[in-house]
Amino acid sequence: MSTTSIHLDRLLEPLAGCLSPEVAAKVADLRADDAMQDRIDYLAQRSNEGLLTAEEREEYAGYLHAIDVIAVFQAKARSMLRRHP
């Protein structure tokens, strides 16, 4: 687990403790809509090719940070669902 994930895990723990099973299931199933996923995929491809503009690089970094937060929160939601089916 990366240092960022460890910090996010600690920061999100109090919030995860407030989840009902219904909300935890929705968090666990959260996905980007098609338009957002297409944009992330486009930026990822441009990043891999070294073609991002400074503005795109900032936008992509924001998406990656949000994805990290969501992934940690989803892991907490899934863990809660396993403990309280």
N, C-alpha and C positions, 0 to 999 in steps of 0.2 A: 504494500500500500504506500502510495506516495505521501510526502509530507503534507501536501495540499489536501489530499483525501483525509488524512488523519485530523487535520485542523477542521475541515468541513464536518467530519463525523462528530467531533466534539461540539461544534457550534450548532449543529442541527439536532442533537440529541433531545434537548428540551421540547422542540417543536414536534419531533416524532412521537414523544410521549403523549401528545394531545390527540393523536389520530384514533378515530373510531375504525372498526374493521371496514366499514363501507368506504370511508375516505381513504384508508390505506390501499384498498383495492383500486380506487381511481388513480391514486398517485402511482402505484405500481404499473398501471396500464398507460400512463401518460406518454403520448407520442407527439412529435411535431406534425403540424398539418402539412399537406403536400407542397404548398407554396414555400413554406419555410424550409422543409427538407430539401427541396430543389435548390434553394438559395445556398444552403449549407454545403450541399454536394458541389455546386458550381464553384464556391469559394475554396473548397477543399482541393478540387482539381487544379484551380489556378495556383493555389499555394504549392502543390506538389510540383507544378511546372515552373515555380519561381516567378510568377507573373502578377502577383497581387500588387495593387497600388497601396499607398500608405493608408488610404481610407478603407479599402477592402481588408487590409491586414488588421486594422483596428476592429472592424465589424466581425471578422472571423474570430479574432481573439475573444470578443464578447460572447459569441456563440459557444466557443469551446469552454469558457468559464461557466456559462449557464448550464451547459451539458454536464460538466463536472458536478455542479451543485445538485442538479436533478438526479444524476446517477446515484449519488450518495444518499439522497433522500429516498429514492426508490428502493435502494438496498435496505434501508431502515424500515420502510413500509412492508417489504416482502418478509423481513425478519419478524415483524410484528404479526403478520398474517400467519406465519408458520407457528408462532407461539400461541395464537388465539384464532384457530380456524373457524 
